[in-house]
Amino acid sequence: MQEKTDALKEYLEANQLTFYRLAFSYTKNSDAALDVVQEAVLKAIDKIGSLKEIAYLKTWFYRILVNEGLSYLRDKKRLTIVEDFPAEHAMPDNCESIAESIDMYNAVQALEPKIKTVIILRYFEDMKLEEIARVTNANLNTVKSRLYKGLALLKILIGEE
């Protein structure tokens, strides 16, 4: 048990910004994102005994974090303003300009939560499809379907052929 706790502590400390960025993609509010991460960390600490193998720590924690983000959306069905969006942390590095980054961010945010989760985990968190399936507790084919549907919707939303 101590080995799992130590691995969790090390993982959490090393990836704080990544967790915040993912939570912010759901909440669009700095304080709420911090709350989502905090709730996920508390649940992870409380449930560390349920982690079967340390090798799955990343996907296990991401599942908790994604579920907290989705829970926030369900509980707080409200419109939030994106004025406090930390652009330096949440923009993809491979966009040619800030305008393209903002367009891409807005398009991703317009997607339904399950599709948005797959897109964010794949392209912003660089997860493999198998990892996304474990995180979202979905079948691999479902993840693929959501990914392709999301990409098609993004093409429409950002106006690319």
N, C-alpha and C positions, 0 to 999 in steps of 0.2 A: 504494500500500500504506500509506503514511504517513497518508493521509487517512482510510482505514478504521480504522487504529489509533487515531488521534486521536478519531474519532467513537465508537469503542468505549469508550475511556477516559472520555470525557465522559458517555456514556450510563450506564456502570456507576456512576460517582460520583453521578449525579443520582438513581439509582433503587435504591440499596442496601437501603433499608427494604422496598421492594416485593419485591425478590428474597428477602430474609430471610423475609418473611411467607409467600410462596409455598412456600419450602423448608420452613418450619415446618409448613405444612399437611400435608406428607408425613411429616415425621419426628416431630413432636410433642415435640421435644427441642431446646433452644437450641443446644447444642454441635453436634449432628448437623446442624441447619439451617445453621449457619455452615460446616460442612464441605461440605455439598452446594453452597452458594453458591460457596465457594472452588474446589471441583472444576469447577463450571460456568465460573467466570471463567478458570481455567487452561486449560480446553479451548477457550474462546472466543479467548483470546490466541493459543494454539497454532494454531487453525484459522481465524484472521481472513482468511487468503488465500482461503478457500473461500466467503466472503461475496461474492456476485455484485454486489449493489447495496446501497448504504448505506441506501436507502429501506426495505429489509427487515431492518435491524439488530435492531429490536425482536422481530419474530417469530423471527428466526434465533437470537437469544440465548435467548428463552423456550423454544424447542425444546430447546436444550442443557440449560437449567435443569430443565425438566419431565422430560427423559430421566434426568438425574442423580437427581431425586426418585424416579422410578419404579425406577431402579437401586438406590437405597437400600432401597426397600421389598422388592425381590426379594432383595437380599443379606442384609438384616437381619430377615427375617420374625420379628418379635418384637412383643410387646405392650408399649407404652410408656404411662407415666402422664402425664397432661396437667397436672400440678400446676404446671409452670413455664411454662404458656401465657401469653404477654404479651397480655392482653386488650385493652389500649389500642391495640395495633397490628393485631390480627387480627379484630376484631369489625366487622361491617358497620355503617355509620353510620346506616342507615335503620331499624333495629329500634327498637321502642318501649321496650324495657326490656332490662336486662342478662340477665334470665332468658330472654327470647325469643332473645337473641343466643347464649347458651350452648346452648339447645335447637337452634338452627339450626346452630351450629358442630358439635355432636355428631352431628346428622343428616347433615351433609355428610361428616363423617369416616367415617360408617358405609357410605358408598357405595363400590362397587368403584372401583379406581384410574382407569380410563379415563373413567368417568362423573364421578367427583369432579374430575378435571382439567378437564373441559369446564365444569362448574358453577363452579369456582373462577375459571377464566380469564374466563368470561362475567360473573359477578356480583361477584366480588371484585376482579378486575383490569380490568374494563370493556372487554374485548376484543370485537371484532366476530366474527361466526361465521366469516368468511373468514380472519381472522387466526388463530383457533383451529384451523382446518383446516390452515393452514400450520405452526403450532407443533406440532400433534400428528401431522402428516404423514398426515392422514386425509382422506377425501372429505368435501365439504361436507354431503352428505346423511347421512353417518355421524355427523358432529358434531351435526347437527340431531336425529337419532334419539337420540343419547346425551343431549342436552340435555333433550328432552321426557321421556325415560325417567327421567332424574335428577329432574326437577321432579315427576313423578308419584310417584316413590319418596319424595321429600322431603315431599310432602303427606301420605303415609301415615305416615312416620316422626315428623312433628311433630303429627300428629293433626288436620289441617285437612281440611275437606270440599271 
